Amino acid sequence: MARYYFDLHNGEGPTRDEHGTELKSREDIPKELTRILLDVARDELPAGDRMTIAITVRDESGDPVTVASLIFNNEWLDVLRYRLRFKGCRRSLPRINPTRSIGATLRPAFIAGN
């Protein structure tokens, strides 16, 4: 087993992981990254319309191994429609079905089957 350190970079600035997490192999890193990113997103995303959450993974010697990020961007379509009409643009924006769940689109492909 090897110890990896997951340093968080979010709206509050960088947070260095001082304790680390023991994983069986390097192949377990993406699953741990996904878990952390989703936990942080669940706690922080309602705070605004745009946010980037990133995690840098370091190995036991402190060398960076990988970096992963989750980008959230919310666009209010009613505001965009108003702006387009106000500017005289005739381009129509797509209609969104509010009953369709978009939560699945935030899940990385490698865990979508779980």
VEXKOL-446160 format. One line per field, with one value per residue (C-alpha): residue number from 1; residue in one letter; x, y negated, z negated. Coordinates in Angstrom, 2 decimals, decimal comma. Each point is the difference from the previous one (the first is absolute). Layout:
% VEXKOL-446160
nr <- c(NUM | ...)
rest <- c(A | ...)
px <- c(X | ...)
py <- c(Y | ...)
pz <- c(Z | ...)
This chain:
% VEXKOL-446160
nr <- c(1 | 2 | 3 | 4 | 5 | 6 | 7 | 8 | 9 | 10 | 11 | 12 | 13 | 14 | 15 | 16 | 17 | 18 | 19 | 20 | 21 | 22 | 23 | 24 | 25 | 26 | 27 | 28 | 29 | 30 | 31 | 32 | 33 | 34 | 35 | 36 | 37 | 38 | 39 | 40 | 41 | 42 | 43 | 44 | 45 | 46 | 47 | 48 | 49 | 50 | 51 | 52 | 53 | 54 | 55 | 56 | 57 | 58 | 59 | 60 | 61 | 62 | 63 | 64 | 65 | 66 | 67 | 68 | 69 | 70 | 71 | 72 | 73 | 74 | 75 | 76 | 77 | 78 | 79 | 80 | 81 | 82 | 83 | 84 | 85 | 86 | 87 | 88 | 89 | 90 | 91 | 92 | 93 | 94 | 95 | 96 | 97 | 98 | 99 | 100 | 101 | 102 | 103 | 104 | 105 | 106 | 107 | 108 | 109 | 110 | 111 | 112 | 113 | 114)
rest <- c(M | A | R | Y | Y | F | D | L | H | N | G | E | G | P | T | R | D | E | H | G | T | E | L | K | S | R | E | D | I | P | K | E | L | T | R | I | L | L | D | V | A | R | D | E | L | P | A | G | D | R | M | T | I | A | I | T | V | R | D | E | S | G | D | P | V | T | V | A | S | L | I | F | N | N | E | W | L | D | V | L | R | Y | R | L | R | F | K | G | C | R | R | S | L | P | R | I | N | P | T | R | S | I | G | A | T | L | R | P | A | F | I | A | G | N)
px <- c(0,00 | 1,13 | -0,93 | -1,31 | -0,74 | -3,04 | 0,51 | -3,23 | -0,23 | -3,39 | -1,56 | 1,58 | 3,51 | 2,34 | -0,25 | 2,98 | -0,70 | 2,41 | -1,26 | -0,47 | -2,00 | 1,30 | -1,08 | 0,67 | 1,29 | 0,24 | -3,13 | -2,07 | 0,82 | -2,84 | -2,67 | 1,33 | 0,21 | -3,61 | -1,16 | 1,79 | -1,11 | -3,65 | 0,10 | 1,51 | -2,44 | -2,96 | 1,11 | 1,14 | -1,84 | -3,17 | 2,20 | 0,07 | -0,45 | 3,63 | 2,62 | 3,04 | 1,09 | 3,36 | 2,04 | 3,70 | 1,16 | 3,53 | 1,82 | 1,97 | 3,04 | -2,12 | 0,12 | -3,25 | -1,61 | -3,18 | -2,45 | -3,78 | -2,57 | -3,73 | -1,36 | -3,51 | -1,58 | -3,66 | -1,59 | -3,44 | -1,84 | -2,74 | 2,65 | 1,74 | -3,30 | -0,68 | 3,48 | -0,36 | -3,39 | 1,27 | 2,91 | -2,33 | 1,42 | -2,51 | 1,98 | -2,07 | 1,46 | -0,67 | -2,94 | 0,93 | -2,22 | -0,03 | -1,09 | 3,15 | 2,70 | 3,40 | 1,77 | 1,30 | 1,95 | 2,24 | 1,05 | 3,21 | -0,42 | 2,00 | -2,52 | -3,16 | -0,53 | 0,14)
py <- c(0,00 | -3,52 | -3,32 | -2,78 | -3,60 | -1,79 | -3,79 | -1,96 | -3,24 | -1,73 | -3,42 | -0,15 | 0,49 | 2,98 | 2,55 | 2,32 | 3,58 | 0,69 | 3,50 | 1,76 | 3,08 | 3,53 | 1,62 | 3,51 | -1,28 | -3,00 | 1,25 | -0,87 | -3,72 | -0,89 | 1,51 | -1,92 | -3,20 | 0,42 | 0,55 | -3,13 | -2,21 | 1,02 | -0,57 | -3,47 | -0,83 | 1,07 | -2,39 | -2,98 | -0,21 | -1,74 | -2,98 | -1,41 | 0,42 | 0,83 | 2,03 | 2,11 | 2,63 | 1,64 | 2,63 | 0,64 | 3,45 | 0,44 | 3,24 | 0,84 | -1,91 | -3,12 | 0,17 | -0,85 | 3,06 | -1,40 | -2,87 | 0,18 | -2,76 | -0,50 | -3,14 | -1,23 | -2,68 | -1,01 | -2,22 | -1,46 | 0,43 | -2,52 | -2,67 | 0,97 | -0,14 | -3,47 | -1,19 | 1,45 | -1,69 | -3,26 | 0,00 | 0,83 | 3,45 | 2,48 | 3,13 | 2,28 | 1,88 | 3,68 | 0,91 | 2,02 | 2,78 | -0,65 | 3,58 | 1,48 | 0,74 | -1,41 | 1,27 | 3,03 | -2,24 | -1,05 | 3,60 | 1,10 | 2,82 | 2,53 | -0,03 | -0,50 | 3,77 | 0,37)
pz <- c(0,00 | 0,75 | -1,57 | 2,23 | -0,94 | 1,44 | 0,01 | 0,52 | 1,97 | -0,18 | -0,59 | -3,46 | 1,38 | -0,20 | -2,82 | -0,34 | -1,07 | -2,87 | -0,88 | 3,32 | 0,89 | 0,42 | 3,25 | 1,31 | 3,31 | 2,27 | 1,82 | -3,11 | 0,30 | 2,46 | -2,26 | -3,02 | 2,08 | 1,06 | -3,57 | -1,23 | 2,91 | -0,41 | -3,79 | 0,43 | 2,83 | -2,14 | -2,76 | 2,08 | 3,33 | -1,20 | -0,88 | 3,54 | 3,72 | 0,79 | -1,79 | 0,72 | -2,50 | 0,63 | -1,78 | 0,46 | -1,08 | -1,38 | -0,70 | -3,15 | 1,23 | 0,58 | 3,80 | 1,83 | 1,58 | 1,55 | -0,16 | 0,38 | 0,11 | 0,02 | 1,66 | -0,77 | 2,15 | -0,33 | 2,67 | -0,69 | 3,31 | -0,78 | -0,54 | 3,24 | 1,93 | -1,38 | 0,98 | 3,49 | 0,50 | -1,41 | 2,44 | 2,90 | 0,64 | 1,45 | -0,90 | -2,21 | -2,92 | -0,62 | -2,19 | -3,07 | -1,33 | -3,79 | -0,72 | 1,54 | -2,55 | 0,91 | -3,10 | 1,87 | 2,35 | -2,88 | -0,70 | 1,68 | 2,50 | -1,99 | -2,88 | 2,04 | 0,13 | -3,81)
